[in-house]
């Protein structure tokens, strides 16, 4: 149980760090406080876990038609949604959100490979200790 909680906190920290770095790289992304940054990272993780899969399913024909590039638009919409909800988090427009979401995704993936236990261990298959054999 605590392994899952540790992975959640590591991923939350990675998302917070990526949002902060994105606010340094993109001048049109601003956080008024550290708490706005941390809450934004938490809500972005929630939106990506709950809303994003629903949007992917609903827009599947458009995603297939664009060979998957519409997923980048969905990522930008998730970032804009979080910016609308969290007071103190501002994004100037869609294209800033588009390129920032691309930047955040790549940076998060890179940092996630460096972090131990960043994924939720509940999704791992149990390791087999010995193969099952049938003898006659």
N, C-alpha and C positions, 0 to 999 in steps of 0.2 A: 504494500500500500504506500509506504513512504518513498519507494523508488519512483512511483508515478508522480508523487507530489514534488519530489526533487526535480524530475524531468520537466514538470510544468513550470517550476520556478526558473530553471535554466532557460527554457524557451521564452518565458516572459522577459527575462533579462536580456536575451539576445534580441528580441523584438524591440525592447526599449532602447537598446544601444543602436540598433539599425535606424530607428526613427530619429534618434538624436543626431546621428551622423548624416542622415538625409536632410535634416534641418540645417546642418552646416553646409552641405553641398548645394542644396537648392535654396536660393534666397527667398523664394515665395512660400516657404513652409516655415511657420513660426509656432513656438510654444511659449506661453506666457509664464509657465512655472514648471518645476520638476514634477509636481503632482499631475499636471495636465499631460505631461509626457508619459508617466507611468500608467495613468488611467487610459490614455489613448492606446498604449501597447496592449493592455488587458482587453479592451473592447475590440481592437483589431483582431486579436487572437480569437475572441468569441465570434466575431462576424465571419472570420475565415472558417471557423469550425461549424457554424450553424447556417448562416445565410448563404455563403458562397456555394456549398454543394447544391442548395435549392436553385440558385440562379444558374448554375452550370447545367442542371437537368432541364430547367425551363428554356434555356437558350441553346440546347444541344444542336438543333438544326442549323442555327446561325454559326455556332462554333465549328461544326463540321464543314459548312460552306466556306468559312474563312480559314480552314485548315488549322484551327486551334488558336488563331491570333485574337479571337474575341475574348479569350480568357484573360488577356492583358487588359482589356476594357473592364472586365468584371473586377479585376484586382484594383484598378483605379477607382471604380465605383465604391468598393469596400473602404478605401482610404478616404474618399470624399464623404461617405456616410459617417465614418468615425469623426471626421473633422466637423460635421454638422452637429453631432451629438455632444461632443466634449467641448465645454467652454474653456477657452484658452488655447485651442488648437486651430490654426488657420492655414488653409491652402488656397492660393489665389485662383486656381482654375483647373479645368479638366486635364490639360496637357501637362501641367506641373504634377498633378496626381498620377498621370499615366507614367511619366518617366521616373517619378519618385517611387512608385510601386514596383517598377521594373528594377530599379536600383536596390530597393529594400529586399526584394525577393532574392536577388543574386547575393547580396551581402549576408542575408540571413542564412542562406544555404551554405555559404562558405564558412561562416562562423559556427553553424550547426555541425559541420563535419569535424571541427576542432574541439567542440564541447563534449565531454563524456556524459553519457546518459541524458542527452538532450531530447531523445524521443521517448514517448510514453512506452514503458515496458509492457503494458497490458496487451499491446498489439504483436508482441513477439510470440513466435511459436515455441513451445517448450522443447528443450534439447532432448534428444534421445540418447540414453546412456549405452544401451546395447541393442543391436538389431534383433528382431524377433525371428526365430527360425523354427521351422517345423521339421522334426526328425521322425523318421519312420523306422 
